[in-house]
Amino acid sequence: MIPSLPKLLGLIAIIWVVWTVFRIYETRQAAIRAQQAKDVDGSGDDAPHGAAGRDRSDADHSVDLRECKICGAWVSGENCGRENCPY
């Protein structure tokens, strides 16, 4: 069975419509999430997340880690728990 040209064009059209609807849906969901994040934040500014943005939420910031010179463990500034550890 060889698919005919109208069937192939119809299939391409259906795939394109589904893809376009999905893109529109994802764009709207991203806008809703951004608006909710802005509402929760309360500040309403679009400042980049730096040192001032570290207290906003756990998902928005990173933790600075240092490697222990003695044991090689990565610690967040506290003692790694081993004896004679400088951190």
Phi, psi and omega in degrees: 000124177256124179292141181278164181299316178298324178293318178296316179296321177296318178297316177298319179296318180295316179297317179297318180296314180298317180297317180295316178297319178297317178299316179297316179299313180295322178296317179293320178295322178295321178294321178294316179297321179294319178294319179295321178295321178293321179293320179292321180297317177084341183278324178076006179267160180252034181291147177292156181280106177238218180295327180287338182267007185287340182264009184290305176199164181292331184280345186264355183230165179247167179250130177279123181247150175234146178273130178292130183287340182269307187257346178084004179283148177269123183235157182263034177101345177266171178295139181283351176101355180264155179294149177060027179275128181287346180256000000 
